[in-house]
Amino acid sequence: MTAARALLAATAAGTVLQIAMVVAGHYAPGVKPYFGPGGMLISLAAGLLSVLLAAPGRWSAALGGGAMAGGVCAFLGIALSHVLGDVPAALLLLGTLGSAVAGLAGGALGKLIG
């Protein structure tokens, strides 16, 4: 699979999981305390998946792809959560940056084990 298709697939999978978590948290308040750690874990998994699906490549591509997949899926999930009134707008920046770092870590992990 090409790096671009792997990135798209990993981002889509991460986005589906982020949205599922946000919707679950909106209707089941007991899930809300797990938005932070759950979202970071999903972003890490998206970064890992982007590297594992891609053909072997450079470290820079793995780290960049992981950060992109983790950050984009988190941004979309946080944006939905903000629209639903569950999180403040400031979390869009902070949560996206943190999740991009988690995605980068997932990309590094994928490069190490892939």
RATARA-V820929 format. One record per residue. N is the residue number from 0. RES is the residue in one small letter. SS is DSSP state (2 for helix, 1 for strand, 0 for the rest). NEAR is the number of other C-alpha atoms within 8 Angstrom. D_CENTER is the distance of its C-alpha to the mean C-alpha in Angstrom with 1 decimal. Layout:
# RATARA-V820929
<<N | RES | SS | NEAR | D_CENTER> <N | RES | SS | NEAR | D_CENTER>>
This chain:
# RATARA-V820929
<<0 | m | 0 | 7 | 19.8> <1 | t | 0 | 7 | 19.5> <2 | a | 2 | 11 | 16.6> <3 | a | 2 | 6 | 16.0> <4 | r | 2 | 9 | 16.0> <5 | a | 2 | 14 | 13.8> <6 | l | 2 | 15 | 11.1> <7 | l | 2 | 9 | 11.8> <8 | a | 2 | 9 | 11.8> <9 | a | 2 | 13 | 8.5> <10 | t | 2 | 14 | 6.9> <11 | a | 2 | 9 | 9.4> <12 | a | 2 | 9 | 8.8> <13 | g | 2 | 16 | 5.2> <14 | t | 2 | 13 | 7.0> <15 | v | 2 | 8 | 9.9> <16 | l | 2 | 9 | 8.7> <17 | q | 2 | 14 | 7.4> <18 | i | 2 | 11 | 10.8> <19 | a | 2 | 8 | 12.7> <20 | m | 2 | 12 | 11.9> <21 | v | 2 | 13 | 13.0> <22 | v | 2 | 9 | 16.0> <23 | a | 2 | 9 | 17.0> <24 | g | 2 | 12 | 16.9> <25 | h | 2 | 11 | 18.9> <26 | y | 2 | 6 | 21.6> <27 | a | 0 | 8 | 21.6> <28 | p | 2 | 7 | 21.6> <29 | g | 2 | 6 | 21.4> <30 | v | 2 | 10 | 17.7> <31 | k | 2 | 9 | 17.1> <32 | p | 2 | 6 | 17.6> <33 | y | 2 | 8 | 14.6> <34 | f | 2 | 11 | 12.1> <35 | g | 2 | 8 | 11.4> <36 | p | 2 | 7 | 11.4> <37 | g | 2 | 9 | 9.8> <38 | g | 2 | 13 | 6.8> <39 | m | 2 | 13 | 6.7> <40 | l | 2 | 9 | 7.6> <41 | i | 2 | 12 | 5.2> <42 | s | 2 | 19 | 2.5> <43 | l | 2 | 17 | 6.1> <44 | a | 2 | 12 | 7.0> <45 | a | 2 | 17 | 5.2> <46 | g | 2 | 22 | 6.9> <47 | l | 2 | 16 | 9.8> <48 | l | 2 | 13 | 10.2> <49 | s | 2 | 19 | 10.4> <50 | v | 2 | 18 | 13.1> <51 | l | 2 | 10 | 14.9> <52 | l | 2 | 9 | 15.3> <53 | a | 0 | 13 | 16.6> <54 | a | 0 | 9 | 20.2> <55 | p | 0 | 4 | 21.0> <56 | g | 0 | 7 | 20.7> <57 | r | 0 | 6 | 20.7> <58 | w | 2 | 8 | 18.8> <59 | s | 2 | 6 | 18.0> <60 | a | 2 | 8 | 16.4> <61 | a | 2 | 16 | 14.4> <62 | l | 2 | 13 | 13.2> <63 | g | 2 | 10 | 12.8> <64 | g | 2 | 14 | 11.0> <65 | g | 2 | 22 | 8.5> <66 | a | 2 | 17 | 8.1> <67 | m | 2 | 13 | 8.1> <68 | a | 2 | 19 | 5.6> <69 | g | 2 | 22 | 2.9> <70 | g | 2 | 16 | 5.3> <71 | v | 2 | 12 | 6.4> <72 | c | 2 | 14 | 4.5> <73 | a | 2 | 18 | 4.8> <74 | f | 2 | 11 | 8.1> <75 | l | 2 | 11 | 9.2> <76 | g | 2 | 12 | 8.8> <77 | i | 2 | 14 | 10.5> <78 | a | 2 | 10 | 13.0> <79 | l | 2 | 10 | 14.0> <80 | s | 2 | 13 | 14.5> <81 | h | 2 | 11 | 16.6> <82 | v | 2 | 7 | 18.6> <83 | l | 0 | 7 | 19.3> <84 | g | 0 | 7 | 20.6> <85 | d | 0 | 8 | 18.6> <86 | v | 0 | 8 | 17.2> <87 | p | 0 | 8 | 18.8> <88 | a | 0 | 8 | 18.0> <89 | a | 2 | 6 | 17.7> <90 | l | 2 | 10 | 14.5> <91 | l | 2 | 11 | 12.9> <92 | l | 2 | 8 | 13.7> <93 | l | 2 | 8 | 13.4> <94 | g | 2 | 12 | 10.1> <95 | t | 2 | 14 | 8.5> <96 | l | 2 | 9 | 10.4> <97 | g | 2 | 10 | 9.7> <98 | s | 2 | 16 | 5.9> <99 | a | 2 | 17 | 7.0> <100 | v | 2 | 11 | 9.5> <101 | a | 2 | 15 | 7.6> <102 | g | 2 | 22 | 6.0> <103 | l | 2 | 18 | 9.7> <104 | a | 2 | 14 | 11.0> <105 | g | 2 | 16 | 9.5> <106 | g | 2 | 20 | 11.1> <107 | a | 2 | 13 | 14.2> <108 | l | 2 | 9 | 14.4> <109 | g | 2 | 14 | 14.3> <110 | k | 2 | 11 | 16.9> <111 | l | 2 | 6 | 19.0> <112 | i | 2 | 5 | 19.1> <113 | g | 0 | 6 | 19.0>>
